[in-house]
Amino acid sequence: MCELFGVNANKEVDVNFTWRGFVRKGKLNPHGWGVGWYLTALHGKRAASLVKQPIPAYKSRIALTLPKLNIKSQVIISHVRFATSEINYLNTHPFIRRIKSIGQYDEWIFAHNGVLDGVEELPRRFKPLGTTDSEAAFCYIMENLEGIRTIRELFTKLYQLLSELSDYGTLNVLISNGRYLFAYSYYPGKGMWLLKRHPPHKGRARLLDEDFEVSIGDVKAEDEYAYLVATKRLTDENWEKIEKKKLYIFRDGALLLKVGNRIEPMLDSEAIEVLRAVLNRENVELNETVKRLVDLKLLKITESGAVINDYREAIVKLIVEE
């Protein structure tokens, strides 16, 4: 019965408004809470940060104080736990592991909602520190992603692993390597929900089950792009149900791809054509579509015009070639 909440944005954001509603979920999930996020370290790489406790979130002074700390990140993963195994710190989500893939080391953050029977025997090299099926599944994922060489292989392998794990029971999963946020759902009768917050930020949002609302324009910058993913709708905005057994891939506030039987690009046709043209070194008009792709960090503007942003060529090729 655990609950998950994740954010991916194109700039560092805080989640004070939705965190307030999420903490309230701790009354129904009283066996622990945790939140993981990424900070930019001195060498420029993203370092995972984590705080968690095996107590109810609504009774935790730390959980109630987090919004006042003004924590900001492009990727945030939160979890409140209803235990099916021992209640302790090691069994509290999220979990973190460090592996090398696509030529660099990344710290991965993982949180799971559901029950997986028999997965404890799957990991052979990465041993869980606690006793949960969730951490065992995470270890299995990590040891099979270590050494991956290309971004295409990373995405398709992660989809295959999560599909394999879905055969063991139910799973809603949020997982990140600090650059991408991945969401996967196979939980009949429950699933996960998705909310897009893209400019222009208008209207008001109300926390469900609480008489509290806020103007979206007051909490979102004009150029802020973000996606929220949760196991339950937290506000009265237009949340969409995530398709089951598909891997959703977010980066810099955009839903870029879905992976199922094939890789599906999620940008509109005009954006894809612009990316294809820039990839082919063609000059493109600096219009609103180009500006949006710059905001999403897929393109950048130079003296010679629009070009693919640094380290984005591989993901752009996946978007335009499928």
CORMOCOR-V924630 format. One record per residue. N is the residue number from 1. RES is the residue in three letters. PHI is phi in whole degrees, 0 to 359 (* if undefined). OMEGA is omega in whole degrees, 0 to 359 (999 if undefined). BURIAL is 1 if it has 9 or more other ideal C-beta (glycine too) atoms within 8 Angstrom, else 0. Layout:
n=N res=RES phi=PHI omega=OMEGA burial=BURIAL
n=N res=RES phi=PHI omega=OMEGA burial=BURIAL
//
This chain:
n=1 res=MET phi=* omega=181 burial=0
n=2 res=CYS phi=302 omega=178 burial=1
n=3 res=GLU phi=237 omega=180 burial=1
n=4 res=LEU phi=241 omega=174 burial=1
n=5 res=PHE phi=210 omega=180 burial=1
n=6 res=GLY phi=222 omega=179 burial=1
n=7 res=VAL phi=226 omega=168 burial=1
n=8 res=ASN phi=227 omega=185 burial=1
n=9 res=ALA phi=221 omega=181 burial=1
n=10 res=ASN phi=275 omega=177 burial=1
n=11 res=LYS phi=213 omega=181 burial=1
n=12 res=GLU phi=292 omega=182 burial=0
n=13 res=VAL phi=230 omega=171 burial=1
n=14 res=ASP phi=249 omega=183 burial=0
n=15 res=VAL phi=235 omega=185 burial=1
n=16 res=ASN phi=303 omega=184 burial=0
n=17 res=PHE phi=294 omega=182 burial=1
n=18 res=THR phi=284 omega=177 burial=1
n=19 res=TRP phi=297 omega=179 burial=1
n=20 res=ARG phi=302 omega=179 burial=1
n=21 res=GLY phi=290 omega=183 burial=1
n=22 res=PHE phi=291 omega=179 burial=1
n=23 res=VAL phi=299 omega=179 burial=1
n=24 res=ARG phi=298 omega=178 burial=1
n=25 res=LYS phi=295 omega=179 burial=1
n=26 res=GLY phi=296 omega=177 burial=1
n=27 res=LYS phi=291 omega=177 burial=0
n=28 res=LEU phi=268 omega=181 burial=0
n=29 res=ASN phi=231 omega=196 burial=1
n=30 res=PRO phi=270 omega=191 burial=0
n=31 res=HIS phi=259 omega=177 burial=1
n=32 res=GLY phi=147 omega=178 burial=1
n=33 res=TRP phi=213 omega=177 burial=1
n=34 res=GLY phi=197 omega=176 burial=1
n=35 res=VAL phi=218 omega=177 burial=1
n=36 res=GLY phi=239 omega=180 burial=1
n=37 res=TRP phi=207 omega=183 burial=1
n=38 res=TYR phi=238 omega=174 burial=1
n=39 res=LEU phi=246 omega=177 burial=0
n=40 res=THR phi=275 omega=182 burial=0
n=41 res=ALA phi=281 omega=184 burial=0
n=42 res=LEU phi=300 omega=181 burial=0
n=43 res=HIS phi=277 omega=176 burial=0
n=44 res=GLY phi=93 omega=180 burial=0
n=45 res=LYS phi=275 omega=181 burial=0
n=46 res=ARG phi=271 omega=181 burial=1
n=47 res=ALA phi=252 omega=181 burial=1
n=48 res=ALA phi=286 omega=174 burial=1
n=49 res=SER phi=238 omega=186 burial=1
n=50 res=LEU phi=210 omega=170 burial=1
n=51 res=VAL phi=223 omega=181 burial=0
n=52 res=LYS phi=203 omega=179 burial=1
n=53 res=GLN phi=214 omega=177 burial=1
n=54 res=PRO phi=272 omega=178 burial=1
n=55 res=ILE phi=224 omega=180 burial=1
n=56 res=PRO phi=298 omega=182 burial=1
n=57 res=ALA phi=299 omega=185 burial=1
n=58 res=TYR phi=288 omega=176 burial=1
n=59 res=LYS phi=259 omega=185 burial=0
n=60 res=SER phi=269 omega=176 burial=1
n=61 res=ARG phi=295 omega=180 burial=0
n=62 res=ILE phi=293 omega=180 burial=0
n=63 res=ALA phi=299 omega=181 burial=1
n=64 res=LEU phi=288 omega=181 burial=0
n=65 res=THR phi=270 omega=185 burial=0
n=66 res=LEU phi=309 omega=180 burial=1
n=67 res=PRO phi=301 omega=180 burial=1
n=68 res=LYS phi=286 omega=180 burial=0
n=69 res=LEU phi=279 omega=176 burial=0
n=70 res=ASN phi=58 omega=178 burial=0
n=71 res=ILE phi=294 omega=181 burial=0
n=72 res=LYS phi=232 omega=179 burial=0
n=73 res=SER phi=196 omega=174 burial=1
n=74 res=GLN phi=277 omega=179 burial=1
n=75 res=VAL phi=228 omega=179 burial=1
n=76 res=ILE phi=225 omega=178 burial=1
n=77 res=ILE phi=232 omega=182 burial=1
n=78 res=SER phi=236 omega=184 burial=1
n=79 res=HIS phi=206 omega=167 burial=1
n=80 res=VAL phi=240 omega=196 burial=1
n=81 res=ARG phi=249 omega=164 burial=1
n=82 res=PHE phi=248 omega=194 burial=1
n=83 res=ALA phi=285 omega=168 burial=1
n=84 res=THR phi=242 omega=174 burial=0
n=85 res=SER phi=215 omega=187 burial=0
n=86 res=GLU phi=307 omega=179 burial=0
n=87 res=ILE phi=269 omega=176 burial=0
n=88 res=ASN phi=201 omega=184 burial=0
n=89 res=TYR phi=297 omega=185 burial=0
n=90 res=LEU phi=296 omega=181 burial=0
n=91 res=ASN phi=270 omega=182 burial=1
n=92 res=THR phi=272 omega=180 burial=1
n=93 res=HIS phi=277 omega=352 burial=1
n=94 res=PRO phi=286 omega=176 burial=1
n=95 res=PHE phi=244 omega=181 burial=1
n=96 res=ILE phi=229 omega=171 burial=1
n=97 res=ARG phi=219 omega=180 burial=1
n=98 res=ARG phi=245 omega=178 burial=0
n=99 res=ILE phi=224 omega=176 burial=1
n=100 res=LYS phi=254 omega=175 burial=0
n=101 res=SER phi=209 omega=184 burial=1
n=102 res=ILE phi=48 omega=171 burial=0
n=103 res=GLY phi=79 omega=179 burial=0
n=104 res=GLN phi=211 omega=178 burial=0
n=105 res=TYR phi=272 omega=177 burial=0
n=106 res=ASP phi=230 omega=172 burial=1
n=107 res=GLU phi=262 omega=183 burial=1
n=108 res=TRP phi=263 omega=175 burial=1
n=109 res=ILE phi=247 omega=186 burial=1
n=110 res=PHE phi=221 omega=172 burial=1
n=111 res=ALA phi=219 omega=189 burial=1
n=112 res=HIS phi=224 omega=173 burial=1
n=113 res=ASN phi=236 omega=180 burial=1
n=114 res=GLY phi=139 omega=180 burial=1
n=115 res=VAL phi=228 omega=180 burial=0
n=116 res=LEU phi=239 omega=183 burial=1
n=117 res=ASP phi=273 omega=173 burial=0
n=118 res=GLY phi=90 omega=182 burial=0
n=119 res=VAL phi=282 omega=183 burial=1
n=120 res=GLU phi=300 omega=181 burial=0
n=121 res=GLU phi=273 omega=185 burial=0
n=122 res=LEU phi=287 omega=183 burial=1
n=123 res=PRO phi=291 omega=182 burial=1
n=124 res=ARG phi=248 omega=183 burial=0
n=125 res=ARG phi=253 omega=180 burial=0
n=126 res=PHE phi=266 omega=184 burial=1
n=127 res=LYS phi=269 omega=178 burial=0
n=128 res=PRO phi=297 omega=175 burial=1
n=129 res=LEU phi=275 omega=179 burial=0
n=130 res=GLY phi=253 omega=186 burial=1
n=131 res=THR phi=238 omega=184 burial=0
n=132 res=THR phi=275 omega=171 burial=1
n=133 res=ASP phi=295 omega=181 burial=1
n=134 res=SER phi=298 omega=181 burial=1
n=135 res=GLU phi=292 omega=176 burial=1
n=136 res=ALA phi=298 omega=177 burial=1
n=137 res=ALA phi=297 omega=179 burial=1
n=138 res=PHE phi=298 omega=178 burial=1
n=139 res=CYS phi=300 omega=179 burial=1
n=140 res=TYR phi=297 omega=178 burial=1
n=141 res=ILE phi=297 omega=184 burial=1
n=142 res=MET phi=297 omega=183 burial=1
n=143 res=GLU phi=289 omega=178 burial=1
n=144 res=ASN phi=268 omega=175 burial=0
n=145 res=LEU phi=267 omega=181 burial=1
n=146 res=GLU phi=297 omega=179 burial=1
n=147 res=GLY phi=90 omega=176 burial=0
n=148 res=ILE phi=303 omega=187 burial=1
n=149 res=ARG phi=255 omega=183 burial=0
n=150 res=THR phi=232 omega=181 burial=0
n=151 res=ILE phi=292 omega=176 burial=1
n=152 res=ARG phi=299 omega=180 burial=1
n=153 res=GLU phi=295 omega=179 burial=1
n=154 res=LEU phi=299 omega=183 burial=1
n=155 res=PHE phi=294 omega=183 burial=1
n=156 res=THR phi=290 omega=179 burial=1
n=157 res=LYS phi=292 omega=178 burial=1
n=158 res=LEU phi=297 omega=176 burial=1
n=159 res=TYR phi=299 omega=180 burial=1
n=160 res=GLN phi=298 omega=181 burial=0
n=161 res=LEU phi=294 omega=180 burial=1
n=162 res=LEU phi=292 omega=176 burial=1
n=163 res=SER phi=295 omega=177 burial=1
n=164 res=GLU phi=297 omega=181 burial=0
n=165 res=LEU phi=294 omega=180 burial=1
n=166 res=SER phi=295 omega=177 burial=1
n=167 res=ASP phi=290 omega=182 burial=0
n=168 res=TYR phi=268 omega=180 burial=1
n=169 res=GLY phi=155 omega=183 burial=1
n=170 res=THR phi=243 omega=177 burial=1
n=171 res=LEU phi=205 omega=160 burial=1
n=172 res=ASN phi=252 omega=187 burial=1
n=173 res=VAL phi=230 omega=165 burial=1
n=174 res=LEU phi=239 omega=183 burial=1
n=175 res=ILE phi=212 omega=182 burial=1
n=176 res=SER phi=213 omega=172 burial=1
n=177 res=ASN phi=254 omega=179 burial=1
n=178 res=GLY phi=98 omega=178 burial=1
n=179 res=ARG phi=253 omega=179 burial=0
n=180 res=TYR phi=252 omega=167 burial=1
n=181 res=LEU phi=252 omega=180 burial=1
n=182 res=PHE phi=247 omega=176 burial=1
n=183 res=ALA phi=230 omega=180 burial=1
n=184 res=TYR phi=216 omega=182 burial=1
n=185 res=SER phi=224 omega=164 burial=1
n=186 res=TYR phi=216 omega=184 burial=1
n=187 res=TYR phi=210 omega=182 burial=1
n=188 res=PRO phi=308 omega=179 burial=0
n=189 res=GLY phi=90 omega=180 burial=0
n=190 res=LYS phi=226 omega=178 burial=1
n=191 res=GLY phi=77 omega=179 burial=1
n=192 res=MET phi=223 omega=183 burial=1
n=193 res=TRP phi=237 omega=186 burial=1
n=194 res=LEU phi=229 omega=177 burial=1
n=195 res=LEU phi=231 omega=177 burial=1
n=196 res=LYS phi=263 omega=173 burial=0
n=197 res=ARG phi=238 omega=180 burial=1
n=198 res=HIS phi=239 omega=178 burial=0
n=199 res=PRO phi=301 omega=357 burial=0
n=200 res=PRO phi=280 omega=182 burial=0
n=201 res=HIS phi=272 omega=184 burial=1
n=202 res=LYS phi=232 omega=175 burial=0
n=203 res=GLY phi=85 omega=181 burial=0
n=204 res=ARG phi=235 omega=178 burial=0
n=205 res=ALA phi=236 omega=179 burial=1
n=206 res=ARG phi=242 omega=174 burial=1
n=207 res=LEU phi=293 omega=177 burial=1
n=208 res=LEU phi=294 omega=180 burial=1
n=209 res=ASP phi=66 omega=178 burial=0
n=210 res=GLU phi=207 omega=181 burial=1
n=211 res=ASP phi=277 omega=182 burial=0
n=212 res=PHE phi=210 omega=179 burial=0
n=213 res=GLU phi=223 omega=184 burial=0
n=214 res=VAL phi=211 omega=174 burial=1
n=215 res=SER phi=285 omega=181 burial=0
n=216 res=ILE phi=299 omega=179 burial=1
n=217 res=GLY phi=296 omega=179 burial=0
n=218 res=ASP phi=283 omega=185 burial=0
n=219 res=VAL phi=248 omega=181 burial=0
n=220 res=LYS phi=235 omega=175 burial=1
n=221 res=ALA phi=290 omega=184 burial=0
n=222 res=GLU phi=300 omega=183 burial=0
n=223 res=ASP phi=256 omega=183 burial=0
n=224 res=GLU phi=268 omega=175 burial=1
n=225 res=TYR phi=247 omega=182 burial=1
n=226 res=ALA phi=209 omega=171 burial=1
n=227 res=TYR phi=235 omega=175 burial=1
n=228 res=LEU phi=245 omega=178 burial=1
n=229 res=VAL phi=233 omega=181 burial=1
n=230 res=ALA phi=208 omega=178 burial=1
n=231 res=THR phi=282 omega=172 burial=1
n=232 res=LYS phi=221 omega=176 burial=0
n=233 res=ARG phi=296 omega=184 burial=1
n=234 res=LEU phi=264 omega=182 burial=1
n=235 res=THR phi=228 omega=180 burial=1
n=236 res=ASP phi=269 omega=178 burial=0
n=237 res=GLU phi=280 omega=187 burial=0
n=238 res=ASN phi=273 omega=176 burial=0
n=239 res=TRP phi=286 omega=178 burial=1
n=240 res=GLU phi=246 omega=179 burial=0
n=241 res=LYS phi=284 omega=176 burial=0
n=242 res=ILE phi=284 omega=178 burial=1
n=243 res=GLU phi=293 omega=181 burial=0
n=244 res=LYS phi=286 omega=177 burial=1
n=245 res=LYS phi=57 omega=170 burial=1
n=246 res=LYS phi=229 omega=179 burial=1
n=247 res=LEU phi=269 omega=177 burial=1
n=248 res=TYR phi=267 omega=184 burial=1
n=249 res=ILE phi=238 omega=181 burial=1
n=250 res=PHE phi=247 omega=171 burial=1
n=251 res=ARG phi=207 omega=176 burial=1
n=252 res=ASP phi=52 omega=174 burial=1
n=253 res=GLY phi=80 omega=181 burial=1
n=254 res=ALA phi=232 omega=168 burial=1
n=255 res=LEU phi=276 omega=187 burial=1
n=256 res=LEU phi=270 omega=187 burial=1
n=257 res=LEU phi=215 omega=163 burial=1
n=258 res=LYS phi=240 omega=179 burial=1
n=259 res=VAL phi=243 omega=174 burial=1
n=260 res=GLY phi=223 omega=173 burial=1
n=261 res=ASN phi=293 omega=174 burial=0
n=262 res=ARG phi=215 omega=176 burial=0
n=263 res=ILE phi=270 omega=183 burial=1
n=264 res=GLU phi=250 omega=175 burial=1
n=265 res=PRO phi=289 omega=184 burial=1
n=266 res=MET phi=253 omega=176 burial=0
n=267 res=LEU phi=287 omega=180 burial=1
n=268 res=ASP phi=289 omega=187 burial=0
n=269 res=SER phi=298 omega=179 burial=0
n=270 res=GLU phi=294 omega=179 burial=0
n=271 res=ALA phi=296 omega=179 burial=1
n=272 res=ILE phi=296 omega=179 burial=1
n=273 res=GLU phi=295 omega=177 burial=0
n=274 res=VAL phi=296 omega=179 burial=1
n=275 res=LEU phi=298 omega=179 burial=1
n=276 res=ARG phi=297 omega=180 burial=1
n=277 res=ALA phi=295 omega=180 burial=1
n=278 res=VAL phi=295 omega=178 burial=1
n=279 res=LEU phi=298 omega=178 burial=1
n=280 res=ASN phi=273 omega=177 burial=0
n=281 res=ARG phi=63 omega=175 burial=0
n=282 res=GLU phi=267 omega=176 burial=0
n=283 res=ASN phi=284 omega=179 burial=0
n=284 res=VAL phi=234 omega=178 burial=1
n=285 res=GLU phi=291 omega=180 burial=0
n=286 res=LEU phi=279 omega=183 burial=0
n=287 res=ASN phi=258 omega=183 burial=0
n=288 res=GLU phi=294 omega=178 burial=0
n=289 res=THR phi=296 omega=178 burial=1
n=290 res=VAL phi=297 omega=179 burial=1
n=291 res=LYS phi=300 omega=180 burial=1
n=292 res=ARG phi=296 omega=179 burial=1
n=293 res=LEU phi=292 omega=173 burial=1
n=294 res=VAL phi=290 omega=177 burial=1
n=295 res=ASP phi=300 omega=179 burial=1
n=296 res=LEU phi=275 omega=173 burial=1
n=297 res=LYS phi=67 omega=174 burial=1
n=298 res=LEU phi=276 omega=178 burial=1
n=299 res=LEU phi=240 omega=169 burial=1
n=300 res=LYS phi=221 omega=182 burial=1
n=301 res=ILE phi=258 omega=177 burial=0
n=302 res=THR phi=240 omega=179 burial=0
n=303 res=GLU phi=298 omega=181 burial=0
n=304 res=SER phi=269 omega=179 burial=0
n=305 res=GLY phi=119 omega=182 burial=1
n=306 res=ALA phi=280 omega=176 burial=1
n=307 res=VAL phi=224 omega=177 burial=1
n=308 res=ILE phi=295 omega=179 burial=1
n=309 res=ASN phi=295 omega=181 burial=1
n=310 res=ASP phi=306 omega=176 burial=0
n=311 res=TYR phi=63 omega=179 burial=0
n=312 res=ARG phi=248 omega=187 burial=1
n=313 res=GLU phi=298 omega=182 burial=0
n=314 res=ALA phi=296 omega=181 burial=1
n=315 res=ILE phi=288 omega=176 burial=1
n=316 res=VAL phi=297 omega=179 burial=1
n=317 res=LYS phi=298 omega=178 burial=1
n=318 res=LEU phi=295 omega=181 burial=1
n=319 res=ILE phi=292 omega=188 burial=1
n=320 res=VAL phi=269 omega=187 burial=1
n=321 res=GLU phi=268 omega=183 burial=0
n=322 res=GLU phi=280 omega=999 burial=0
//
